[in-house]
C-alpha cells in the first residue's frame, strides 16, 4: 500500500497571501508622535500632550481610547506660537526675521486619575552625568569652529598657566629653565678652537 503525504491542517483564520485586502486583518501604525508633558501643577485627572499641528480633539480621544484604554471626558487645545528670531548668516550682522514652527498643546480630562511617578533620586542608571558631559563637549566644539572663536583666548590654557604660576610663586615647584626641564644639555666644548 502506498502511503499518502499528510497535508497539515491550516490554523483557524488562515488566509492565503493573495487574499483581497478586505479579508485580511488591517494593522495601522501611527505615523505621528505624541509627547506627554510633565505638569505637576495640573490636577491628577488632567494630562497635557504636545501633538502634531494637524491633530484634532477627536484624534487624541480616539488614540488614547483605542491604544491605552483611557476614557477621555474633555479636550482643550492650544497652539503656542514661538518667538520671532533672526537668522544670523555667519554669526554676525543682521539676518532675516523668522518665526519657528508653532507647537500644538492638548490637555485632556480623564475619567481615572493619573499620578506621575516620583522622580528617581539616583540617576546613574540613565547615565545623566555622561549626557551632560557630552552636551557640554558638543557645545564647546561647535563654539570652537565658529569664525569669531579665533579672536578669543583659550580659557583652559589660561587656567592651566595660572595654576602653574601659583605653584612656582608659592614655592611648591622649583623653577628651572625650559632647556633644563626638557633634559637638554648645553654644556658643550666651544666650537672654533677657543678654550
N, CA, C and O of each residue as an XYZ file, in Angstrom:
780
protein
N       0.853     -1.164      0.000
C       0.000      0.000      0.000
C       0.900      1.228      0.000
O       1.862      1.323      0.761
N       0.568      2.124     -0.843
C       1.359      3.335     -0.987
C       0.868      4.359      0.033
O      -0.329      4.623      0.145
N       1.841      4.943      0.792
C       1.468      5.926      1.813
C       1.158      7.288      1.195
O       1.781      7.701      0.217
N       0.209      7.953      1.770
C      -0.141      9.293      1.300
C       0.565     10.335      2.154
O       0.776     10.139      3.351
N       0.923     11.435      1.525
C       1.531     12.541      2.274
C       0.448     13.247      3.066
O      -0.622     13.557      2.541
N       0.735     13.496      4.330
C      -0.254     14.189      5.168
C      -0.210     15.667      4.889
O       0.860     16.277      4.911
N      -1.320     16.230      4.636
C      -1.427     17.671      4.430
C      -1.755     18.294      5.782
O      -2.777     17.970      6.388
N      -0.869     19.208      6.264
C      -1.148     19.794      7.592
C      -2.389     20.660      7.549
O      -2.683     21.321      6.553
N      -3.116     20.637      8.672
C      -4.318     21.467      8.763
C      -3.915     22.913      8.929
O      -2.917     23.221      9.581
N      -4.683     23.785      8.345
C      -4.420     25.220      8.439
C      -5.081     25.757      9.698
O      -6.201     25.364     10.025
N      -4.394     26.664     10.419
C      -4.995     27.220     11.639
C      -6.231     28.049     11.317
O      -6.420     28.517     10.194
N      -7.058     28.214     12.328
C      -8.290     28.987     12.145
C      -7.951     30.426     11.793
O      -7.061     31.018     12.404
N      -8.637     30.987     10.830
C      -8.422     32.367     10.426
C      -7.306     32.531      9.404
O      -6.952     33.654      9.045
N      -6.747     31.413      8.932
C      -5.660     31.500      7.966
C      -6.200     31.921      6.615
O      -7.230     31.426      6.158
N      -5.478     32.854      5.975
C      -5.832     33.300      4.625
C      -4.609     33.172      3.735
O      -3.483     33.361      4.195
N      -4.820     32.854      2.472
C      -3.671     32.790      1.566
C      -3.077     34.195      1.371
O      -3.784     35.191      1.530
N      -1.782     34.279      1.027
C      -1.146     35.595      0.897
C      -1.749     36.476     -0.190
O      -1.602     37.698     -0.151
N      -2.423     35.867     -1.157
C      -3.017     36.676     -2.233
C      -4.492     36.975     -1.988
O      -5.216     37.311     -2.926
N      -4.950     36.856     -0.734
C      -6.339     37.164     -0.396
C      -6.582     38.663     -0.535
O      -5.657     39.448     -0.329
N      -7.793     39.080     -0.875
C      -8.073     40.517     -1.011
C      -7.891     41.264      0.318
O      -8.014     40.672      1.391
N      -7.601     42.556      0.237
C      -7.337     43.369      1.421
C      -8.519     43.408      2.372
O      -8.328     43.520      3.583
N      -9.730     43.317      1.854
C     -10.907     43.399      2.717
C     -11.011     42.196      3.650
O     -11.640     42.293      4.705
N     -10.407     41.059      3.284
C     -10.466     39.869      4.117
C      -9.291     39.775      5.092
O      -9.366     39.037      6.074
N      -8.221     40.504      4.836
C      -7.058     40.465      5.724
C      -7.261     41.389      6.914
O      -7.993     42.376      6.834
N      -6.605     41.056      8.014
C      -6.680     41.906      9.202
C      -5.785     43.117      8.970
O      -4.597     42.972      8.681
N      -6.348     44.293      9.094
C      -5.610     45.524      8.862
C      -4.937     45.972     10.160
O      -5.568     46.003     11.216
N      -3.665     46.315     10.072
C      -2.904     46.816     11.208
C      -2.447     48.227     10.845
O      -1.768     48.434      9.838
N      -2.822     49.175     11.666
C      -2.451     50.567     11.417
C      -1.447     51.013     12.467
O      -1.710     50.917     13.666
N      -0.315     51.493     12.025
C       0.698     52.034     12.932
C       0.671     53.552     12.811
O       0.609     54.082     11.701
N       0.718     54.248     13.924
C       0.663     55.712     13.846
C       1.937     56.278     13.224
O       3.036     55.778     13.464
N       1.770     57.331     12.422
C       2.924     57.993     11.807
C       3.104     59.389     12.398
O       3.495     60.326     11.702
N       2.813     59.510     13.689
C       2.958     60.788     14.388
C       3.513     60.515     15.772
O       3.589     59.367     16.210
N       3.897     61.576     16.451
C       4.468     61.439     17.787
C       3.695     62.317     18.757
O       3.470     63.499     18.498
N       3.293     61.731     19.868
C       2.683     62.486     20.961
C       3.673     62.507     22.111
O       4.269     61.482     22.443
N       3.849     63.672     22.719
C       4.772     63.798     23.844
C       3.988     64.195     25.089
O       3.374     65.262     25.135
N       4.015     63.330     26.091
C       3.360     63.621     27.363
C       4.236     64.589     28.139
O       5.429     64.344     28.316
N       3.655     65.685     28.602
C       4.395     66.736     29.289
C       4.202     66.565     30.790
O       3.086     66.360     31.267
N       5.306     66.652     31.524
C       5.209     66.579     32.997
C       4.667     67.911     33.497
O       5.334     68.940     33.391
N       3.455     67.886     34.041
C       2.796     69.102     34.516
C       2.355     68.889     35.956
O       1.228     68.455     36.193
N       3.212     69.181     36.916
C       2.849     68.942     38.320
C       1.781     69.896     38.837
O       1.177     69.636     39.878
N       1.537     71.000     38.128
C       0.552     71.973     38.597
C      -0.870     71.591     38.211
O      -1.815     72.188     38.725
N      -1.055     70.614     37.322
C      -2.398     70.190     36.920
C      -2.947     69.161     37.912
O      -2.174     68.426     38.526
N      -4.275     69.100     38.074
C      -4.868     68.056     38.925
C      -4.585     66.670     38.346
O      -4.241     66.560     37.169
N      -4.721     65.606     39.149
C      -4.359     64.257     38.682
C      -5.206     63.733     37.521
O      -4.779     62.817     36.819
N      -6.381     64.289     37.309
C      -7.219     63.780     36.219
C      -6.930     64.455     34.890
O      -7.606     64.178     33.899
N      -5.945     65.331     34.851
C      -5.597     66.034     33.609
C      -4.206     65.631     33.153
O      -3.309     65.434     33.973
N      -4.028     65.508     31.846
C      -2.715     65.234     31.252
C      -2.557     66.136     30.046
O      -3.523     66.420     29.338
N      -1.329     66.588     29.817
C      -1.062     67.518     28.732
C      -0.084     66.878     27.749
O       0.852     66.191     28.157
N      -0.302     67.105     26.460
C       0.496     66.494     25.393
C       0.911     67.554     24.379
O       0.180     68.516     24.142
N       2.092     67.372     23.780
C       2.437     68.079     22.547
C       2.063     67.154     21.407
O       2.465     65.990     21.386
N       1.290     67.670     20.453
C       0.783     66.860     19.348
C       1.120     67.542     18.027
O       1.479     68.719     18.021
N       1.012     66.816     16.889
C       1.227     67.468     15.590
C       0.177     68.548     15.344
O      -0.916     68.510     15.909
N       0.521     69.500     14.501
C      -0.389     70.628     14.249
C      -1.692     70.201     13.583
O      -2.717     70.859     13.761
N      -1.669     69.106     12.815
C      -2.901     68.676     12.133
C      -3.761     67.748     12.987
O      -4.774     67.235     12.512
N      -3.374     67.530     14.229
C      -4.122     66.676     15.157
C      -5.331     67.441     15.673
O      -5.228     68.635     15.954
N      -6.499     66.762     15.805
C      -7.667     67.432     16.382
C      -8.132     66.685     17.634
O      -7.560     65.660     18.005
N      -9.156     67.200     18.265
C      -9.617     66.657     19.543
C     -10.135     65.230     19.401
O      -9.933     64.406     20.293
N     -10.795     64.938     18.299
C     -11.303     63.584     18.094
C     -10.163     62.592     17.899
O     -10.258     61.440     18.323
N      -9.079     63.041     17.255
C      -7.928     62.156     17.040
C      -7.305     61.735     18.366
O      -7.026     60.553     18.571
N      -7.086     62.684     19.259
C      -6.429     62.333     20.526
C      -7.355     61.495     21.402
O      -6.899     60.602     22.116
N      -8.634     61.777     21.347
C      -9.591     60.972     22.134
C      -9.595     59.531     21.631
O      -9.564     58.589     22.423
N      -9.633     59.366     20.304
C      -9.635     58.033     19.711
C      -8.310     57.310     19.989
O      -8.298     56.121     20.306
N      -7.214     58.031     19.868
C      -5.881     57.454     20.094
C      -5.751     56.926     21.520
O      -5.333     55.785     21.717
N      -6.102     57.740     22.519
C      -5.975     57.324     23.911
C      -6.941     56.189     24.259
O      -6.604     55.306     25.049
N      -8.143     56.212     23.670
C      -9.126     55.171     23.964
C      -8.702     53.833     23.379
O      -8.740     52.813     24.068
N      -8.301     53.829     22.118
C      -8.006     52.551     21.461
C      -6.658     51.976     21.856
O      -6.516     50.758     21.973
N      -5.662     52.835     22.063
C      -4.323     52.325     22.333
C      -4.100     52.029     23.807
O      -3.496     51.014     24.151
N      -4.585     52.912     24.686
C      -4.307     52.760     26.118
C      -5.550     52.472     26.952
O      -5.433     52.211     28.150
N      -6.726     52.511     26.356
C      -7.952     52.249     27.104
C      -8.290     53.350     28.086
O      -8.897     53.088     29.124
N      -7.905     54.590     27.774
C      -8.150     55.728     28.660
C      -9.429     56.427     28.214
O      -9.556     56.821     27.054
N     -10.372     56.579     29.135
C     -11.613     57.291     28.822
C     -11.367     58.785     28.974
O     -10.941     59.248     30.032
N     -11.638     59.538     27.908
C     -11.403     60.982     27.894
C     -12.752     61.680     28.009
O     -13.672     61.396     27.241
N     -12.869     62.598     28.977
C     -14.104     63.355     29.164
C     -14.129     64.624     28.318
O     -15.134     64.927     27.675
N     -13.023     65.362     28.320
C     -12.975     66.596     27.537
C     -11.544     66.860     27.097
O     -10.590     66.340     27.675
N     -11.417     67.686     26.053
C     -10.101     68.020     25.493
C     -10.046     69.516     25.254
O     -10.984     70.104     24.717
N      -8.936     70.130     25.657
C      -8.666     71.531     25.333
C      -7.416     71.579     24.470
O      -6.448     70.865     24.734
N      -7.431     72.410     23.450
C      -6.247     72.506     22.596
C      -5.805     73.957     22.495
O      -6.607     74.884     22.604
N      -4.500     74.127     22.284
C      -3.923     75.464     22.230
C      -2.699     75.417     21.320
O      -1.854     74.533     21.454
N      -2.607     76.367     20.399
C      -1.452     76.449     19.517
C      -0.526     77.529     20.060
O      -0.895     78.702     20.119
N       0.681     77.126     20.457
C       1.667     78.062     21.009
C       2.528     78.597     19.877
O       3.227     77.833     19.211
N       2.482     79.897     19.658
C       3.373     80.491     18.670
C       4.724     80.714     19.309
O       4.815     81.105     20.473
N       5.767     80.468     18.551
C       7.122     80.644     19.051
C       7.579     82.088     18.850
O       7.008     82.823     18.045
N       8.612     82.484     19.588
C       9.113     83.850     19.486
C       9.794     84.077     18.136
O      10.367     83.159     17.549
N       9.717     85.307     17.664
C      10.381     85.669     16.415
C      11.882     85.713     16.675
O      12.347     86.325     17.637
N      12.629     85.051     15.793
C      14.083     85.049     15.911
C      14.683     85.592     14.623
O      13.987     85.794     13.628
N      15.977     85.822     14.664
C      16.671     86.361     13.499
C      17.698     85.340     13.035
O      18.464     84.809     13.839
N      17.711     85.069     11.728
C      18.707     84.176     11.167
C      19.993     84.961     10.964
O      20.031     85.922     10.195
N      21.041     84.548     11.654
C      22.327     85.221     11.505
C      23.166     84.427     10.509
O      23.532     83.286     10.788
N      23.479     85.014      9.344
C      24.145     84.241      8.297
C      25.495     83.662      8.717
O      25.726     82.467      8.536
N      26.390     84.480      9.273
C      27.702     83.996      9.679
C      27.938     84.235     11.157
O      29.090     84.300     11.586
N      26.908     84.365     11.931
C      27.064     84.630     13.342
C      27.220     86.100     13.659
O      27.290     86.476     14.829
N      27.275     86.935     12.645
C      27.397     88.375     12.881
C      26.473     89.120     11.925
O      26.033     88.556     10.923
N      26.186     90.342     12.216
C      25.309     91.133     11.357
C      23.854     90.822     11.617
O      23.502     90.199     12.618
N      23.013     91.266     10.700
C      21.578     91.075     10.827
C      21.087     90.209      9.686
O      21.475     90.399      8.533
N      20.234     89.262     10.016
C      19.668     88.383      9.009
C      18.161     88.564      8.937
O      17.598     89.511      9.487
N      17.531     87.634      8.248
C      16.081     87.699      8.066
C      15.369     87.341      9.366
O      15.865     86.548     10.166
N      14.202     87.938      9.558
C      13.356     87.570     10.694
C      12.588     86.313     10.335
O      12.150     86.137      9.198
N      12.430     85.442     11.318
C      11.652     84.228     11.081
C      10.980     83.820     12.382
O      11.443     84.150     13.473
N       9.899     83.109     12.243
C       9.200     82.572     13.406
C       9.277     81.052     13.306
O       8.822     80.479     12.317
N       9.845     80.390     14.315
C       9.887     78.920     14.285
C       8.479     78.336     14.257
O       7.502     78.998     14.608
N       8.404     77.095     13.836
C       7.111     76.438     13.699
C       6.394     76.383     15.043
O       7.018     76.146     16.077
N       5.096     76.601     15.022
C       4.286     76.599     16.242
C       4.178     75.191     16.818
O       4.423     74.201     16.129
N       3.808     75.122     18.091
C       3.583     73.840     18.758
C       2.129     73.783     19.198
O       1.570     74.771     19.674
N       1.529     72.619     19.032
C       0.144     72.438     19.471
C       0.147     71.640     20.769
O       0.793     70.598     20.877
N      -0.574     72.143     21.729
C      -0.623     71.520     23.049
C      -2.074     71.158     23.348
O      -2.970     71.988     23.196
N      -2.299     69.925     23.770
C      -3.650     69.481     24.122
C      -3.657     68.986     25.558
O      -2.768     68.247     25.981
N      -4.675     69.404     26.301
C      -4.861     68.954     27.673
C      -6.153     68.161     27.725
O      -7.214     68.654     27.340
N      -6.056     66.921     28.205
C      -7.232     66.046     28.252
C      -7.649     65.830     29.701
O      -6.815     65.747     30.603
N      -8.959     65.741     29.899
C      -9.508     65.381     31.208
C      -9.906     63.917     31.136
O     -10.696     63.518     30.281
N      -9.349     63.117     32.045
C      -9.581     61.675     32.016
C     -10.565     61.260     33.113
O     -10.737     61.953     34.116
N     -11.200     60.115     32.892
C     -12.139     59.609     33.896
C     -11.383     59.103     35.127
O     -11.809     59.344     36.256
N     -10.276     58.411     34.918
C      -9.462     57.883     36.018
C      -8.273     58.812     36.253
O      -7.699     59.317     35.289
N      -7.894     59.049     37.494
C      -6.746     59.931     37.742
C      -5.429     59.274     37.332
O      -5.273     58.054     37.384
N      -4.507     60.109     36.930
C      -3.165     59.668     36.559
C      -2.178     60.448     37.413
O      -2.166     61.679     37.384
N      -1.349     59.736     38.173
C      -0.371     60.388     39.036
C       1.012     60.061     38.506
O       1.352     58.901     38.272
N       1.797     61.105     38.323
C       3.159     60.910     37.837
C       3.966     60.148     38.877
O       3.816     60.402     40.072
N       4.820     59.218     38.451
C       5.715     58.566     39.417
C       6.755     59.563     39.916
O       7.087     60.532     39.233
N       7.258     59.307     41.107
C       8.275     60.194     41.676
C       9.549     60.124     40.845
O       9.916     59.070     40.327
N      10.217     61.275     40.729
C      11.482     61.283     40.003
C      12.532     60.546     40.830
O      12.605     60.736     42.044
N      13.339     59.712     40.191
C      14.337     58.954     40.951
C      15.424     59.874     41.496
O      15.798     60.864     40.868
N      15.923     59.521     42.682
C      16.999     60.289     43.307
C      18.325     60.019     42.610
O      19.077     60.946     42.310
N      18.608     58.744     42.354
C      19.874     58.353     41.753
C      19.682     58.179     40.247
O      18.892     57.341     39.811
N      20.401     58.968     39.458
C      20.235     58.922     38.005
C      21.360     58.149     37.311
O      21.513     58.249     36.093
N      22.150     57.380     38.070
C      23.279     56.682     37.464
C      22.836     55.641     36.453
O      23.553     55.387     35.486
N      21.686     55.038     36.645
C      21.208     54.023     35.706
C      20.955     54.619     34.325
O      21.037     53.913     33.321
N      20.653     55.898     34.269
C      20.377     56.565     32.990
C      21.575     57.352     32.472
O      21.477     58.005     31.433
N      22.709     57.303     33.181
C      23.946     57.980     32.788
C      23.719     59.459     32.513
O      24.136     59.991     31.484
N      23.053     60.106     33.450
C      22.708     61.521     33.275
C      23.958     62.397     33.226
O      24.023     63.336     32.432
N      24.963     62.096     34.077
C      26.171     62.909     34.064
C      26.919     62.774     32.740
O      27.497     63.746     32.253
N      26.911     61.568     32.153
C      27.560     61.367     30.850
C      26.838     62.162     29.767
O      27.475     62.700     28.861
N      25.513     62.236     29.858
C      24.736     63.018     28.888
C      25.129     64.488     28.942
O      25.321     65.119     27.903
N      25.252     65.041     30.162
C      25.594     66.456     30.288
C      27.033     66.722     29.866
O      27.330     67.775     29.303
N      27.936     65.769     30.136
C      29.318     65.926     29.675
C      29.373     65.949     28.148
O      30.078     66.773     27.565
N      28.637     65.056     27.504
C      28.623     65.004     26.041
C      28.018     66.279     25.465
O      28.506     66.804     24.464
N      26.947     66.779     26.100
C      26.324     68.015     25.611
C      27.275     69.200     25.757
O      27.351     70.044     24.864
N      27.998     69.269     26.868
C      28.952     70.359     27.077
C      30.092     70.279     26.062
O      30.501     71.297     25.504
N      30.609     69.062     25.823
C      31.681     68.885     24.843
C      31.221     69.299     23.449
O      31.957     69.962     22.717
N      30.000     68.905     23.086
C      29.471     69.257     21.764
C      29.317     70.762     21.627
O      29.627     71.323     20.576
N      28.848     71.415     22.666
C      28.682     72.871     22.624
C      30.040     73.558     22.497
O      30.173     74.522     21.744
N      31.051     73.074     23.224
C      32.382     73.664     23.135
C      32.997     73.466     21.756
O      33.627     74.377     21.220
N      32.818     72.277     21.179
C      33.397     72.030     19.857
C      32.704     72.861     18.778
O      33.355     73.320     17.840
N      31.396     73.057     18.900
C      30.695     73.911     17.939
C      31.140     75.362     18.074
O      31.295     76.067     17.077
N      31.345     75.800     19.306
C      31.794     77.173     19.532
C      33.209     77.379     18.993
O      33.530     78.452     18.482
N      34.060     76.344     19.106
C      35.441     76.454     18.624
C      35.514     76.546     17.099
O      36.489     77.072     16.564
N      34.504     76.047     16.396
C      34.504     76.089     14.933
C      33.947     77.383     14.357
O      34.019     77.601     13.148
N      33.399     78.232     15.194
C      32.840     79.480     14.692
C      33.955     80.446     14.321
O      35.030     80.400     14.918
N      33.719     81.327     13.338
C      34.779     82.231     12.874
C      35.315     83.153     13.960
O      36.514     83.432     13.982
N      34.470     83.632     14.855
C      34.930     84.582     15.872
C      35.687     83.908     17.009
O      36.226     84.598     17.875
N      35.740     82.570     17.029
C      36.440     81.882     18.112
C      37.947     82.080     18.031
O      38.630     81.937     19.045
N      38.493     82.407     16.850
C      39.935     82.637     16.717
C      40.367     83.890     17.473
O      41.536     84.017     17.836
N      39.453     84.803     17.710
C      39.779     86.055     18.400
C      39.736     85.903     19.922
O      40.228     86.777     20.636
N      39.162     84.819     20.429
C      39.036     84.625     21.872
C      40.215     83.815     22.408
O      40.751     82.947     21.719
N      40.605     84.108     23.632
C      41.695     83.380     24.267
C      41.216     82.004     24.704
O      40.040     81.816     25.014
N      42.134     81.043     24.727
C      41.811     79.692     25.171
C      41.741     79.688     26.700
O      42.757     79.860     27.374
N      40.552     79.492     27.232
C      40.326     79.592     28.671
C      41.031     78.471     29.439
O      41.583     78.714     30.512
N      41.019     77.241     28.898
C      41.643     76.114     29.595
C      43.148     76.318     29.717
O      43.725     76.050     30.771
N      43.795     76.794     28.643
C      45.237     77.037     28.696
C      45.572     78.133     29.704
O      46.550     78.032     30.445
N      44.750     79.181     29.721
C      44.992     80.270     30.662
C      44.900     79.787     32.110
O      45.725     80.155     32.946
N      43.897     78.965     32.399
C      43.731     78.449     33.762
C      44.892     77.531     34.147
O      45.353     77.569     35.288
N      45.374     76.696     33.198
C      46.496     75.802     33.481
C      47.764     76.612     33.759
O      48.512     76.290     34.682
N      48.008     77.657     32.969
C      49.172     78.516     33.197
C      49.063     79.245     34.537
O      50.063     79.415     35.234
N      47.869     79.671     34.893
C      47.655     80.346     36.169
C      47.987     79.418     37.337
O      48.623     79.839     38.304
N      47.557     78.154     37.250
C      47.862     77.180     38.308
C      49.371     76.949     38.423
O      49.912     76.887     39.526
N      50.047     76.822     37.272
C      51.498     76.620     37.286
C      52.211     77.810     37.911
O      53.143     77.635     38.695
N      51.773     79.027     37.565
C      52.399     80.227     38.120
C      52.206     80.295     39.634
O      53.129     80.681     40.351
N      51.034     79.931     40.131
C      50.786     79.935     41.574
C      51.685     78.934     42.291
O      52.184     79.215     43.380
N      51.897     77.758     41.678
C      52.783     76.764     42.275
C      54.222     77.276     42.323
O      54.916     77.082     43.321
N      54.676     77.934     41.242
C      56.039     78.465     41.205
C      56.233     79.582     42.220
O      57.243     79.627     42.922
N      55.248     80.491     42.294
C      55.363     81.608     43.229
C      55.214     81.154     44.676
O      55.787     81.775     45.571
N      54.475     80.111     44.923
C      54.282     79.604     46.271
C      55.425     78.726     46.739
O      55.488     78.378     47.918
N      56.320     78.363     45.852
C      57.460     77.529     46.216
C      57.162     76.044     46.211
O      58.012     75.256     46.626
N      55.989     75.632     45.758
C      55.653     74.208     45.701
C      56.459     73.501     44.617
O      56.755     72.311     44.725
N      56.809     74.245     43.574
C      57.500     73.665     42.434
C      58.736     74.513     42.149
O      58.619     75.733     42.036
N      59.931     73.897     42.027
C      61.125     74.709     41.750
C      61.123     75.189     40.298
O      60.643     74.508     39.392
N      61.675     76.381     40.118
C      61.756     76.913     38.759
C      63.023     76.424     38.093
O      64.095     76.436     38.698
N      62.906     75.999     36.860
C      64.058     75.612     36.055
C      63.867     76.191     34.667
O      62.735     76.314     34.200
N      64.955     76.547     34.002
C      64.813     76.999     32.621
C      64.238     75.880     31.763
O      64.342     74.701     32.103
N      63.644     76.257     30.672
C      62.962     75.288     29.815
C      63.914     74.214     29.320
O      63.552     73.038     29.262
N      65.143     74.613     28.957
C      66.070     73.616     28.406
C      66.464     72.587     29.457
O      66.747     71.437     29.121
N      66.486     72.988     30.730
C      66.770     72.011     31.786
C      65.556     71.121     32.057
O      65.694     69.926     32.315
N      64.369     71.721     31.994
C      63.146     70.943     32.223
C      62.968     69.889     31.143
O      62.408     68.821     31.391
N      63.454     70.199     29.930
C      63.347     69.234     28.835
C      64.489     68.231     28.831
O      64.483     67.284     28.044
N      65.477     68.433     29.712
C      66.590     67.488     29.793
C      67.678     67.749     28.771
O      68.469     66.853     28.476
N      67.739     68.943     28.226
C      68.780     69.272     27.249
C      70.037     69.701     27.991
O      69.974     70.217     29.108
N      71.167     69.481     27.356
C      72.437     69.840     27.969
C      73.173     70.777     27.016
O      73.500     70.396     25.892
N      73.433     71.998     27.465
C      74.151     72.969     26.639
C      75.598     73.145     27.101
O      76.264     74.083     26.663
N      76.094     72.282     27.962
C      77.481     72.338     28.397
C      78.339     71.578     27.384
O      78.665     70.411     27.601
N      78.704     72.231     26.284
C      79.490     71.610     25.230
C      80.790     72.375     25.073
O      80.877     73.545     25.444
N      81.774     71.732     24.539
C      83.004     72.489     24.252
C      82.717     73.523     23.176
O      81.911     73.297     22.273
N      83.384     74.647     23.285
C      83.154     75.752     22.371
C      83.747     75.406     21.015
O      84.859     74.887     20.929
N      83.007     75.692     19.972
C      83.441     75.406     18.614
C      84.353     76.526     18.128
O      84.103     77.683     18.467
N      85.363     76.252     17.375
C      86.218     77.284     16.803
C      87.576     77.365     17.457
O      88.325     78.298     17.165
N      87.933     76.443     18.322
C      89.259     76.376     18.890
C      89.484     77.221     20.120
O      90.571     77.157     20.694
N      88.520     78.009     20.559
C      88.734     78.770     21.789
C      88.506     77.873     22.992
O      87.580     77.061     22.990
N      89.335     78.006     24.020
C      89.190     77.163     25.200
C      88.008     77.533     26.070
O      87.776     76.897     27.098
